[in-house]
Amino acid sequence: MANITSRLTLAGLAILIVTGAVWLGFASTDRNTAAVSAASPAGAPATVPAPGEASGAAVDPRAAQALLNTPAVQTYQARLQFMADYRRFMQEAAALSAEQRRRQAEALARQIDQREAAAELALSEALLLQLGLAQVQGGDEETQKAHAEQLLARYQMLSQAREARAKVPDARFSQYKSEEKRIVDEVLALDSIPDGLSRDQYLRQRLQEAREQAYQ
């Protein structure tokens, strides 16, 4: 299965890159750690150090707790926990019963889908993680190959659908671009600029107003 998965993964990633590069590049650097961490040994507990802990600086416990309670920090901690859970499952899957392996793999697969939909994982990362789950679930070679091919087909369809949506003109953007040209022509033709502004300042002000109106 390792060779099959490797070949299918390379083929699938190549197609995703060709058909949906914009989506593959969407994930930020720290989201990219999900795919890397999935293959690395289990590390430290999935927690975020309290502010000042690394430097030894004294901090107000209430302020530190308030920071840890912010949505951004909680989201990051949840992501770290997911990565730790995935690594643990990959390392312990062989020791689980078939039923335990199936249940845990399905739960992790749902989390991968949710995180990819929330833009916490790029399509390429989600595909790699899902293929990893498929590989450790065992089964005969044909079954595993079919599962991997289904995953590749699914993610290729997602990539193509998103690329198609990205090409559909945004009515608000089209409205703004039309207004933008009119404003530029108008401002460039002015003999004097209102309110003591420079021509560039006045143009930026007018364009900002047009953007706000188009997207309100």
Order of alpha helices (4+ residues) and beta strands (2+ residues): alpha-alpha-alpha-alpha-alpha-alpha-alpha-alpha-alpha
